[in-house]
Amino acid sequence: MMNRTRAEGGARTGNPQGIALPGILLGIGLGGFADGILLHQILQWHHMLTSAATANINIGDYSPTTVHGLQVNTLWDGLFHLVTWLAVLAGLGILYSRVTHSRGRVWASRVLWGWILAGWGLFNVVEGIIDHHILGIHHVISGPNQTLADISFLVFGALLILGGWALQRSGRPVETQIPSGSAELR
């Protein structure tokens, strides 16, 4: 059996694209879903504009204890979920493209899961810095422990990034061998 290279296969030459980008996009979307579903809906610790009255930007007061405030927060939570859903769709689309255009290349599942965890951590860090600290439009929890909760959210995100990075580094792509004389599936 002979191991065919990409150059021998025709159009696919050069380094194959990895799955870091689709994994990170999936992690961003799934991390956003975890945040929105768990913290916004189930635990109801906050919504997108829960702290708008004390935010670092003037966007009004949308207390979730009033009907109008809850309506506005629900709308913004929905828009947030739309963005996370689009991130998942983009991640799936790019992953599908990468897998179908890299026939003969197989990634260990820990590579994909590592990138997904890193993407979730990236979501936490970016969303935490922008929404909790810079804009101040909401916090993980409001009250005397909000700074500790916001910092814990960032630390959790950083740990996800480090853990995901380590996990994906422990996996290696495996090149499959195509017997000589057989046509590559297209």
Stockholm file with secondary structure:
# STOCKHOLM 1.0

chainA/1-186         MMNRTRAEGGARTGNPQGIALPGILLGIGLGGFADGILLHQILQWHHMLTSAATANINIGDYSPTTVHGLQVNTLWDGLFHLVTWLAVLAGLGILYSRVTHSRGRVWASRVLWGWILAGWGLFNVVEGIIDHHILGIHHVISGPNQTLADISFLVFGALLILGGWALQRSGRPVETQIPSGSAELR
#=GR chainA/1-186 SS CCCCCTTTTSSCCSCCCCSHHHHHHHHHHHHHHHIIIIIIIISCSCCTTTTGGGSSSCCCCCCTTSHHHHHHHHHHHHHHHHHHHHHHHHHHHHHHHHHHHSTTEECCHHHHHHHHHHHHHHHHHHHIIIIIIISCSCCSSCSTTHHHHHHHHHHHHHHHHHHHHHHHHTCCCEECCCCTTCCCCC
#=GC SS_cons         CCCCCTTTTSSCCSCCCCSHHHHHHHHHHHHHHHIIIIIIIISCSCCTTTTGGGSSSCCCCCCTTSHHHHHHHHHHHHHHHHHHHHHHHHHHHHHHHHHHHSTTEECCHHHHHHHHHHHHHHHHHHHIIIIIIISCSCCSSCSTTHHHHHHHHHHHHHHHHHHHHHHHHTCCCEECCCCTTCCCCC
//
